[in-house]
């Protein structure tokens, strides 16, 4: 193996080691709800917790609203032309915490969210 190629591979391996050491875990909080007002209030609660624990957050980022539509016949048998349409809207928000703070995590555990808000917490 030529000497210049050996030096390049050493440099690449050293740079990847530095990148691996510099990677800090992030916290991603994803909220889902049928009511947009409730989910916004929950996002405000989480941002207040972050403010009190001196943690930096990114968001809340509104994700696309998922719309599920259902079409139902009004009558049971003959009248196929008479139909009703219903829809369910699922509102979503994403909050990222780039620097995880132990105080923030403790306060997040003690958080009580309103009924109808689903929370999903992931570390990346």
C-alpha positions, -999 to 999 in steps of 0.1 A, spaced: 0 0 0 15 34 -10 24 57 19 1 86 8 -29 62 8 -21 50 43 -20 87 55 -54 94 39 -70 64 56 -55 74 90 -69 109 85 -103 96 76 -105 72 106 -94 100 130 -120 124 116 -148 98 120 -137 91 156 -140 129 163 -175 130 147 -186 100 168 -173 117 200 -190 150 191 -225 135 186 -247 143 215 -281 126 219 -311 147 210 -346 143 224 -375 144 200 -410 149 214 -439 143 190 -474 153 201 -507 141 185 -542 152 192 -576 157 176 -580 192 190 -555 219 179 -561 241 210 -553 213 234 -521 204 216 -509 240 215 -515 243 252 -494 211 258 -466 225 237 -467 257 258 -464 236 289 -433 217 276 -417 250 265 -423 265 299 -406 234 315 -377 239 291 -375 276 301 -375 269 338 -348 242 335 -325 264 312 -328 240 283 -328 251 247 -356 237 225 -364 239 188 -401 242 180 -429 234 183 -429 227 146 -463 220 132 -463 188 111 -489 182 84 -524 175 97 -535 139 89 -571 139 76 -591 106 76 -623 108 56 -652 84 59 -682 82 35 -714 65 49 -748 59 32 -776 78 49 -801 51 44 -796 14 48 -807 0 15 -820 18 -15 -808 54 -16 -772 50 -27 -770 87 -38 -777 100 -3 -744 99 15 -727 116 44 -690 124 47 -672 126 80 -635 134 87 -611 131 116 -582 156 118 -551 146 137 -529 176 145 -492 169 151 -464 190 166 -426 182 170 -403 196 196 -366 189 196 -342 193 225 -306 194 212 -290 195 247 -306 172 272 -306 184 307 -314 160 337 -336 187 353 -356 189 321 -361 152 319 -372 150 356 -397 178 350 -410 162 318 -417 130 337 -438 149 362 -458 166 334 -495 158 332 -509 164 298 -547 169 291 -568 140 279 -566 134 242 -529 142 237 -506 114 227 -469 120 234 -440 101 219 -405 107 232 -374 94 213 -337 99 216 -316 102 185 
